[in-house]
Amino acid sequence: MALTSKKLDKVRTSLPVAEVQKESLVRVNLNVPESQRARWKMAAIERRIPLGDLVVEAVEAHLNN
């Protein structure tokens, strides 16, 4: 049985998907230690950005080096 992703507007109904997305979004699932996720989440909170944005910024910065 294959796993399928839920549409973003079905997961987060408060997100105005049609207004903010420039292209189709897809879900990426990662298995990381709980302590690592907690560090990432705290960093995102401190910067007042969503955790997903923090991860995207970090990956993009790594790829651009």
PDB file with SEQRES, HELIX, SHEET and CRYST1 records, atoms N, CA, C and O in Angstrom:
SEQRES   1 A   65  MET ALA LEU THR SER LYS LYS LEU ASP LYS VAL ARG THR          
SEQRES   2 A   65  SER LEU PRO VAL ALA GLU VAL GLN LYS GLU SER LEU VAL          
SEQRES   3 A   65  ARG VAL ASN LEU ASN VAL PRO GLU SER GLN ARG ALA ARG          
SEQRES   4 A   65  TRP LYS MET ALA ALA ILE GLU ARG ARG ILE PRO LEU GLY          
SEQRES   5 A   65  ASP LEU VAL VAL GLU ALA VAL GLU ALA HIS LEU ASN ASN          
HELIX    1 AA1 LEU A    8  VAL A   11  1                                   4    
HELIX    2 AA2 VAL A   17  VAL A   20  1                                   4    
HELIX    3 AA3 GLU A   34  ARG A   47  1                                  14    
HELIX    4 AA4 LEU A   51  LEU A   63  1                                  13    
CRYST1    1.000    1.000    1.000  90.00  90.00  90.00 P 1           1          
ATOM      1  N   MET A   1       0.839  -1.181   0.000  1.00  0.00           N  
ATOM      2  CA  MET A   1       0.000   0.000   0.000  1.00  0.00           C  
ATOM      3  C   MET A   1       0.884   1.245   0.000  1.00  0.00           C  
ATOM      4  O   MET A   1       1.718   1.409   0.891  1.00  0.00           O  
ATOM      5  N   ALA A   2       0.718   2.090  -0.952  1.00  0.00           N  
ATOM      6  CA  ALA A   2       1.522   3.301  -1.070  1.00  0.00           C  
ATOM      7  C   ALA A   2       0.953   4.403  -0.179  1.00  0.00           C  
ATOM      8  O   ALA A   2      -0.261   4.529  -0.021  1.00  0.00           O  
ATOM      9  N   LEU A   3       1.848   5.193   0.395  1.00  0.00           N  
ATOM     10  CA  LEU A   3       1.421   6.338   1.188  1.00  0.00           C  
ATOM     11  C   LEU A   3       1.122   7.503   0.267  1.00  0.00           C  
ATOM     12  O   LEU A   3       1.808   7.705  -0.735  1.00  0.00           O  
ATOM     13  N   THR A   4       0.112   8.259   0.603  1.00  0.00           N  
ATOM     14  CA  THR A   4      -0.213   9.443  -0.184  1.00  0.00           C  
ATOM     15  C   THR A   4      -0.247  10.649   0.740  1.00  0.00           C  
ATOM     16  O   THR A   4      -0.606  10.532   1.911  1.00  0.00           O  
ATOM     17  N   SER A   5       0.119  11.786   0.221  1.00  0.00           N  
ATOM     18  CA  SER A   5       0.109  13.019   0.995  1.00  0.00           C  
ATOM     19  C   SER A   5      -1.271  13.643   0.952  1.00  0.00           C  
ATOM     20  O   SER A   5      -1.982  13.560  -0.049  1.00  0.00           O  
ATOM     21  N   LYS A   6      -1.636  14.276   2.073  1.00  0.00           N  
ATOM     22  CA  LYS A   6      -2.876  15.031   2.104  1.00  0.00           C  
ATOM     23  C   LYS A   6      -2.633  16.376   1.435  1.00  0.00           C  
ATOM     24  O   LYS A   6      -1.526  16.910   1.492  1.00  0.00           O  
ATOM     25  N   LYS A   7      -3.654  16.918   0.810  1.00  0.00           N  
ATOM     26  CA  LYS A   7      -3.525  18.253   0.241  1.00  0.00           C  
ATOM     27  C   LYS A   7      -3.334  19.245   1.385  1.00  0.00           C  
ATOM     28  O   LYS A   7      -3.946  19.098   2.443  1.00  0.00           O  
ATOM     29  N   LEU A   8      -2.486  20.256   1.179  1.00  0.00           N  
ATOM     30  CA  LEU A   8      -2.132  21.201   2.223  1.00  0.00           C  
ATOM     31  C   LEU A   8      -3.359  21.899   2.799  1.00  0.00           C  
ATOM     32  O   LEU A   8      -3.430  22.109   4.010  1.00  0.00           O  
ATOM     33  N   ASP A   9      -4.330  22.263   1.956  1.00  0.00           N  
ATOM     34  CA  ASP A   9      -5.512  22.952   2.470  1.00  0.00           C  
ATOM     35  C   ASP A   9      -6.397  22.030   3.300  1.00  0.00           C  
ATOM     36  O   ASP A   9      -7.255  22.518   4.035  1.00  0.00           O  
ATOM     37  N   LYS A  10      -6.219  20.726   3.208  1.00  0.00           N  
ATOM     38  CA  LYS A  10      -6.962  19.782   4.044  1.00  0.00           C  
ATOM     39  C   LYS A  10      -6.288  19.618   5.398  1.00  0.00           C  
ATOM     40  O   LYS A  10      -6.949  19.278   6.380  1.00  0.00           O  
ATOM     41  N   VAL A  11      -4.980  19.855   5.464  1.00  0.00           N  
ATOM     42  CA  VAL A  11      -4.233  19.714   6.712  1.00  0.00           C  
ATOM     43  C   VAL A  11      -4.312  21.007   7.520  1.00  0.00           C  
ATOM     44  O   VAL A  11      -4.517  20.974   8.733  1.00  0.00           O  
ATOM     45  N   ARG A  12      -4.153  22.120   6.857  1.00  0.00           N  
ATOM     46  CA  ARG A  12      -4.170  23.429   7.528  1.00  0.00           C  
ATOM     47  C   ARG A  12      -5.225  24.297   6.886  1.00  0.00           C  
ATOM     48  O   ARG A  12      -4.943  25.049   5.953  1.00  0.00           O  
ATOM     49  N   THR A  13      -6.450  24.191   7.391  1.00  0.00           N  
ATOM     50  CA  THR A  13      -7.559  24.937   6.789  1.00  0.00           C  
ATOM     51  C   THR A  13      -7.429  26.443   6.968  1.00  0.00           C  
ATOM     52  O   THR A  13      -8.031  27.202   6.208  1.00  0.00           O  
ATOM     53  N   SER A  14      -6.652  26.896   7.958  1.00  0.00           N  
ATOM     54  CA  SER A  14      -6.493  28.330   8.184  1.00  0.00           C  
ATOM     55  C   SER A  14      -5.523  28.978   7.192  1.00  0.00           C  
ATOM     56  O   SER A  14      -5.462  30.204   7.104  1.00  0.00           O  
ATOM     57  N   LEU A  15      -4.776  28.182   6.459  1.00  0.00           N  
ATOM     58  CA  LEU A  15      -3.791  28.698   5.523  1.00  0.00           C  
ATOM     59  C   LEU A  15      -4.471  29.043   4.198  1.00  0.00           C  
ATOM     60  O   LEU A  15      -5.054  28.165   3.561  1.00  0.00           O  
ATOM     61  N   PRO A  16      -4.403  30.310   3.772  1.00  0.00           N  
ATOM     62  CA  PRO A  16      -5.010  30.677   2.488  1.00  0.00           C  
ATOM     63  C   PRO A  16      -4.125  30.211   1.324  1.00  0.00           C  
ATOM     64  O   PRO A  16      -3.417  31.009   0.709  1.00  0.00           O  
ATOM     65  N   VAL A  17      -4.178  28.937   1.043  1.00  0.00           N  
ATOM     66  CA  VAL A  17      -3.265  28.306   0.086  1.00  0.00           C  
ATOM     67  C   VAL A  17      -3.284  29.004  -1.263  1.00  0.00           C  
ATOM     68  O   VAL A  17      -2.221  29.253  -1.833  1.00  0.00           O  
ATOM     69  N   ALA A  18      -4.424  29.319  -1.777  1.00  0.00           N  
ATOM     70  CA  ALA A  18      -4.519  29.928  -3.101  1.00  0.00           C  
ATOM     71  C   ALA A  18      -3.809  31.278  -3.153  1.00  0.00           C  
ATOM     72  O   ALA A  18      -3.308  31.674  -4.206  1.00  0.00           O  
ATOM     73  N   GLU A  19      -3.763  31.988  -2.023  1.00  0.00           N  
ATOM     74  CA  GLU A  19      -3.152  33.317  -2.000  1.00  0.00           C  
ATOM     75  C   GLU A  19      -1.640  33.279  -1.833  1.00  0.00           C  
ATOM     76  O   GLU A  19      -0.947  34.135  -2.382  1.00  0.00           O  
ATOM     77  N   VAL A  20      -1.112  32.319  -1.098  1.00  0.00           N  
ATOM     78  CA  VAL A  20       0.304  32.372  -0.764  1.00  0.00           C  
ATOM     79  C   VAL A  20       1.193  31.459  -1.595  1.00  0.00           C  
ATOM     80  O   VAL A  20       2.405  31.666  -1.649  1.00  0.00           O  
ATOM     81  N   GLN A  21       0.627  30.477  -2.230  1.00  0.00           N  
ATOM     82  CA  GLN A  21       1.518  29.566  -2.940  1.00  0.00           C  
ATOM     83  C   GLN A  21       1.787  30.019  -4.358  1.00  0.00           C  
ATOM     84  O   GLN A  21       0.878  30.410  -5.091  1.00  0.00           O  
ATOM     85  N   LYS A  22       3.052  29.959  -4.726  1.00  0.00           N  
ATOM     86  CA  LYS A  22       3.472  30.328  -6.063  1.00  0.00           C  
ATOM     87  C   LYS A  22       3.522  29.108  -6.961  1.00  0.00           C  
ATOM     88  O   LYS A  22       3.371  29.214  -8.178  1.00  0.00           O  
ATOM     89  N   GLU A  23       3.732  27.964  -6.363  1.00  0.00           N  
ATOM     90  CA  GLU A  23       3.711  26.704  -7.095  1.00  0.00           C  
ATOM     91  C   GLU A  23       3.142  25.645  -6.160  1.00  0.00           C  
ATOM     92  O   GLU A  23       2.969  25.895  -4.967  1.00  0.00           O  
ATOM     93  N   SER A  24       2.858  24.498  -6.681  1.00  0.00           N  
ATOM     94  CA  SER A  24       2.292  23.436  -5.859  1.00  0.00           C  
ATOM     95  C   SER A  24       3.255  23.042  -4.757  1.00  0.00           C  
ATOM     96  O   SER A  24       4.456  22.903  -4.991  1.00  0.00           O  
ATOM     97  N   LEU A  25       2.725  22.864  -3.555  1.00  0.00           N  
ATOM     98  CA  LEU A  25       3.534  22.443  -2.428  1.00  0.00           C  
ATOM     99  C   LEU A  25       3.394  20.939  -2.256  1.00  0.00           C  
ATOM    100  O   LEU A  25       2.342  20.365  -2.539  1.00  0.00           O  
ATOM    101  N   VAL A  26       4.456  20.314  -1.793  1.00  0.00           N  
ATOM    102  CA  VAL A  26       4.443  18.888  -1.502  1.00  0.00           C  
ATOM    103  C   VAL A  26       4.953  18.682  -0.082  1.00  0.00           C  
ATOM    104  O   VAL A  26       5.716  19.498   0.435  1.00  0.00           O  
ATOM    105  N   ARG A  27       4.537  17.613   0.531  1.00  0.00           N  
ATOM    106  CA  ARG A  27       4.954  17.296   1.895  1.00  0.00           C  
ATOM    107  C   ARG A  27       6.227  16.456   1.847  1.00  0.00           C  
ATOM    108  O   ARG A  27       6.345  15.538   1.036  1.00  0.00           O  
ATOM    109  N   VAL A  28       7.181  16.781   2.728  1.00  0.00           N  
ATOM    110  CA  VAL A  28       8.416  16.027   2.863  1.00  0.00           C  
ATOM    111  C   VAL A  28       8.467  15.542   4.309  1.00  0.00           C  
ATOM    112  O   VAL A  28       8.408  16.347   5.239  1.00  0.00           O  
ATOM    113  N   ASN A  29       8.575  14.255   4.495  1.00  0.00           N  
ATOM    114  CA  ASN A  29       8.652  13.683   5.842  1.00  0.00           C  
ATOM    115  C   ASN A  29      10.084  13.262   6.132  1.00  0.00           C  
ATOM    116  O   ASN A  29      10.737  12.616   5.313  1.00  0.00           O  
ATOM    117  N   LEU A  30      10.560  13.641   7.318  1.00  0.00           N  
ATOM    118  CA  LEU A  30      11.917  13.310   7.740  1.00  0.00           C  
ATOM    119  C   LEU A  30      11.867  12.638   9.102  1.00  0.00           C  
ATOM    120  O   LEU A  30      11.095  13.042   9.972  1.00  0.00           O  
ATOM    121  N   ASN A  31      12.670  11.636   9.283  1.00  0.00           N  
ATOM    122  CA  ASN A  31      12.830  11.021  10.597  1.00  0.00           C  
ATOM    123  C   ASN A  31      14.083  11.599  11.226  1.00  0.00           C  
ATOM    124  O   ASN A  31      15.193  11.373  10.744  1.00  0.00           O  
ATOM    125  N   VAL A  32      13.900  12.348  12.308  1.00  0.00           N  
ATOM    126  CA  VAL A  32      15.022  12.952  13.025  1.00  0.00           C  
ATOM    127  C   VAL A  32      14.825  12.701  14.515  1.00  0.00           C  
ATOM    128  O   VAL A  32      13.700  12.477  14.961  1.00  0.00           O  
ATOM    129  N   PRO A  33      15.910  12.736  15.288  1.00  0.00           N  
ATOM    130  CA  PRO A  33      15.771  12.572  16.737  1.00  0.00           C  
ATOM    131  C   PRO A  33      14.900  13.687  17.327  1.00  0.00           C  
ATOM    132  O   PRO A  33      14.905  14.821  16.846  1.00  0.00           O  
ATOM    133  N   GLU A  34      14.154  13.338  18.377  1.00  0.00           N  
ATOM    134  CA  GLU A  34      13.275  14.328  19.018  1.00  0.00           C  
ATOM    135  C   GLU A  34      14.058  15.551  19.479  1.00  0.00           C  
ATOM    136  O   GLU A  34      13.574  16.677  19.368  1.00  0.00           O  
ATOM    137  N   SER A  35      15.260  15.336  19.995  1.00  0.00           N  
ATOM    138  CA  SER A  35      16.060  16.463  20.487  1.00  0.00           C  
ATOM    139  C   SER A  35      16.435  17.414  19.355  1.00  0.00           C  
ATOM    140  O   SER A  35      16.478  18.628  19.550  1.00  0.00           O  
ATOM    141  N   GLN A  36      16.707  16.868  18.178  1.00  0.00           N  
ATOM    142  CA  GLN A  36      17.057  17.703  17.020  1.00  0.00           C  
ATOM    143  C   GLN A  36      15.846  18.530  16.587  1.00  0.00           C  
ATOM    144  O   GLN A  36      15.963  19.726  16.319  1.00  0.00           O  
ATOM    145  N   ARG A  37      14.679  17.878  16.521  1.00  0.00           N  
ATOM    146  CA  ARG A  37      13.469  18.600  16.146  1.00  0.00           C  
ATOM    147  C   ARG A  37      13.181  19.717  17.156  1.00  0.00           C  
ATOM    148  O   ARG A  37      12.767  20.810  16.771  1.00  0.00           O  
ATOM    149  N   ALA A  38      13.398  19.445  18.432  1.00  0.00           N  
ATOM    150  CA  ALA A  38      13.171  20.459  19.461  1.00  0.00           C  
ATOM    151  C   ALA A  38      14.087  21.663  19.265  1.00  0.00           C  
ATOM    152  O   ALA A  38      13.658  22.806  19.420  1.00  0.00           O  
ATOM    153  N   ARG A  39      15.355  21.403  18.922  1.00  0.00           N  
ATOM    154  CA  ARG A  39      16.295  22.507  18.644  1.00  0.00           C  
ATOM    155  C   ARG A  39      15.837  23.330  17.461  1.00  0.00           C  
ATOM    156  O   ARG A  39      15.856  24.561  17.500  1.00  0.00           O  
ATOM    157  N   TRP A  40      15.419  22.634  16.395  1.00  0.00           N  
ATOM    158  CA  TRP A  40      14.943  23.334  15.200  1.00  0.00           C  
ATOM    159  C   TRP A  40      13.702  24.163  15.526  1.00  0.00           C  
ATOM    160  O   TRP A  40      13.586  25.314  15.104  1.00  0.00           O  
ATOM    161  N   LYS A  41      12.790  23.575  16.270  1.00  0.00           N  
ATOM    162  CA  LYS A  41      11.542  24.264  16.598  1.00  0.00           C  
ATOM    163  C   LYS A  41      11.824  25.511  17.433  1.00  0.00           C  
ATOM    164  O   LYS A  41      11.226  26.561  17.196  1.00  0.00           O  
ATOM    165  N   MET A  42      12.733  25.406  18.411  1.00  0.00           N  
ATOM    166  CA  MET A  42      13.081  26.570  19.226  1.00  0.00           C  
ATOM    167  C   MET A  42      13.727  27.662  18.382  1.00  0.00           C  
ATOM    168  O   MET A  42      13.452  28.845  18.582  1.00  0.00           O  
ATOM    169  N   ALA A  43      14.572  27.278  17.451  1.00  0.00           N  
ATOM    170  CA  ALA A  43      15.198  28.259  16.562  1.00  0.00           C  
ATOM    171  C   ALA A  43      14.144  28.956  15.712  1.00  0.00           C  
ATOM    172  O   ALA A  43      14.219  30.164  15.493  1.00  0.00           O  
ATOM    173  N   ALA A  44      13.171  28.203  15.238  1.00  0.00           N  
ATOM    174  CA  ALA A  44      12.095  28.793  14.433  1.00  0.00           C  
ATOM    175  C   ALA A  44      11.255  29.746  15.272  1.00  0.00           C  
ATOM    176  O   ALA A  44      10.885  30.824  14.807  1.00  0.00           O  
ATOM    177  N   ILE A  45      10.957  29.353  16.498  1.00  0.00           N  
ATOM    178  CA  ILE A  45      10.178  30.217  17.396  1.00  0.00           C  
ATOM    179  C   ILE A  45      10.935  31.508  17.678  1.00  0.00           C  
ATOM    180  O   ILE A  45      10.356  32.594  17.643  1.00  0.00           O  
ATOM    181  N   GLU A  46      12.230  31.389  17.958  1.00  0.00           N  
ATOM    182  CA  GLU A  46      13.045  32.575  18.232  1.00  0.00           C  
ATOM    183  C   GLU A  46      13.065  33.527  17.046  1.00  0.00           C  
ATOM    184  O   GLU A  46      13.085  34.745  17.220  1.00  0.00           O  
ATOM    185  N   ARG A  47      13.061  32.965  15.834  1.00  0.00           N  
ATOM    186  CA  ARG A  47      13.075  33.799  14.627  1.00  0.00           C  
ATOM    187  C   ARG A  47      11.673  34.190  14.171  1.00  0.00           C  
ATOM    188  O   ARG A  47      11.509  34.964  13.229  1.00  0.00           O  
ATOM    189  N   ARG A  48      10.664  33.644  14.850  1.00  0.00           N  
ATOM    190  CA  ARG A  48       9.254  33.917  14.530  1.00  0.00           C  
ATOM    191  C   ARG A  48       8.899  33.512  13.104  1.00  0.00           C  
ATOM    192  O   ARG A  48       8.223  34.243  12.380  1.00  0.00           O  
ATOM    193  N   ILE A  49       9.375  32.322  12.718  1.00  0.00           N  
ATOM    194  CA  ILE A  49       9.037  31.773  11.410  1.00  0.00           C  
ATOM    195  C   ILE A  49       8.581  30.327  11.588  1.00  0.00           C  
ATOM    196  O   ILE A  49       8.932  29.693  12.583  1.00  0.00           O  
ATOM    197  N   PRO A  50       7.814  29.802  10.655  1.00  0.00           N  
ATOM    198  CA  PRO A  50       7.412  28.402  10.747  1.00  0.00           C  
ATOM    199  C   PRO A  50       8.622  27.473  10.629  1.00  0.00           C  
ATOM    200  O   PRO A  50       9.614  27.804   9.979  1.00  0.00           O  
ATOM    201  N   LEU A  51       8.523  26.321  11.259  1.00  0.00           N  
ATOM    202  CA  LEU A  51       9.601  25.342  11.217  1.00  0.00           C  
ATOM    203  C   LEU A  51       9.938  24.955   9.781  1.00  0.00           C  
ATOM    204  O   LEU A  51      11.113  24.809   9.444  1.00  0.00           O  
ATOM    205  N   GLY A  52       8.941  24.791   8.944  1.00  0.00           N  
ATOM    206  CA  GLY A  52       9.183  24.441   7.545  1.00  0.00           C  
ATOM    207  C   GLY A  52      10.038  25.471   6.840  1.00  0.00           C  
ATOM    208  O   GLY A  52      10.914  25.120   6.050  1.00  0.00           O  
ATOM    209  N   ASP A  53       9.787  26.752   7.120  1.00  0.00           N  
ATOM    210  CA  ASP A  53      10.585  27.819   6.502  1.00  0.00           C  
ATOM    211  C   ASP A  53      12.041  27.746   6.968  1.00  0.00           C  
ATOM    212  O   ASP A  53      12.965  27.957   6.183  1.00  0.00           O  
ATOM    213  N   LEU A  54      12.231  27.445   8.250  1.00  0.00           N  
ATOM    214  CA  LEU A  54      13.585  27.316   8.771  1.00  0.00           C  
ATOM    215  C   LEU A  54      14.338  26.192   8.063  1.00  0.00           C  
ATOM    216  O   LEU A  54      15.494  26.361   7.676  1.00  0.00           O  
ATOM    217  N   VAL A  55      13.685  25.056   7.898  1.00  0.00           N  
ATOM    218  CA  VAL A  55      14.315  23.913   7.242  1.00  0.00           C  
ATOM    219  C   VAL A  55      14.628  24.236   5.782  1.00  0.00           C  
ATOM    220  O   VAL A  55      15.710  23.915   5.291  1.00  0.00           O  
ATOM    221  N   VAL A  56      13.688  24.867   5.094  1.00  0.00           N  
ATOM    222  CA  VAL A  56      13.918  25.230   3.686  1.00  0.00           C  
ATOM    223  C   VAL A  56      15.097  26.186   3.578  1.00  0.00           C  
ATOM    224  O   VAL A  56      15.954  26.010   2.711  1.00  0.00           O  
ATOM    225  N   GLU A  57      15.156  27.200   4.447  1.00  0.00           N  
ATOM    226  CA  GLU A  57      16.274  28.143   4.417  1.00  0.00           C  
ATOM    227  C   GLU A  57      17.602  27.434   4.645  1.00  0.00           C  
ATOM    228  O   GLU A  57      18.585  27.722   3.962  1.00  0.00           O  
ATOM    229  N   ALA A  58      17.637  26.508   5.600  1.00  0.00           N  
ATOM    230  CA  ALA A  58      18.872  25.803   5.916  1.00  0.00           C  
ATOM    231  C   ALA A  58      19.327  24.931   4.733  1.00  0.00           C  
ATOM    232  O   ALA A  58      20.510  24.903   4.395  1.00  0.00           O  
ATOM    233  N   VAL A  59      18.395  24.235   4.125  1.00  0.00           N  
ATOM    234  CA  VAL A  59      18.759  23.375   2.988  1.00  0.00           C  
ATOM    235  C   VAL A  59      19.230  24.230   1.831  1.00  0.00           C  
ATOM    236  O   VAL A  59      20.238  23.911   1.199  1.00  0.00           O  
ATOM    237  N   GLU A  60      18.517  25.319   1.540  1.00  0.00           N  
ATOM    238  CA  GLU A  60      18.927  26.197   0.443  1.00  0.00           C  
ATOM    239  C   GLU A  60      20.307  26.786   0.698  1.00  0.00           C  
ATOM    240  O   GLU A  60      21.128  26.852  -0.217  1.00  0.00           O  
ATOM    241  N   ALA A  61      20.574  27.217   1.936  1.00  0.00           N  
ATOM    242  CA  ALA A  61      21.898  27.759   2.259  1.00  0.00           C  
ATOM    243  C   ALA A  61      22.977  26.705   2.066  1.00  0.00           C  
ATOM    244  O   ALA A  61      24.059  27.008   1.564  1.00  0.00           O  
ATOM    245  N   HIS A  62      22.692  25.475   2.457  1.00  0.00           N  
ATOM    246  CA  HIS A  62      23.655  24.386   2.281  1.00  0.00           C  
ATOM    247  C   HIS A  62      23.903  24.117   0.801  1.00  0.00           C  
ATOM    248  O   HIS A  62      25.047  23.921   0.393  1.00  0.00           O  
ATOM    249  N   LEU A  63      22.855  24.107   0.002  1.00  0.00           N  
ATOM    250  CA  LEU A  63      23.003  23.822  -1.421  1.00  0.00           C  
ATOM    251  C   LEU A  63      23.713  24.946  -2.168  1.00  0.00           C  
ATOM    252  O   LEU A  63      24.348  24.708  -3.195  1.00  0.00           O  
ATOM    253  N   ASN A  64      23.606  26.165  -1.655  1.00  0.00           N  
ATOM    254  CA  ASN A  64      24.233  27.311  -2.317  1.00  0.00           C  
ATOM    255  C   ASN A  64      25.697  27.508  -1.925  1.00  0.00           C  
ATOM    256  O   ASN A  64      26.370  28.387  -2.462  1.00  0.00           O  
ATOM    257  N   ASN A  65      26.187  26.700  -0.999  1.00  0.00           N  
ATOM    258  CA  ASN A  65      27.602  26.807  -0.597  1.00  0.00           C  
ATOM    259  C   ASN A  65      28.488  26.024  -1.519  1.00  0.00           C  
ATOM    260  O   ASN A  65      29.705  26.000  -1.334  1.00  0.00           O  
TER     261      ASN A  65                                                      
END                                                                             
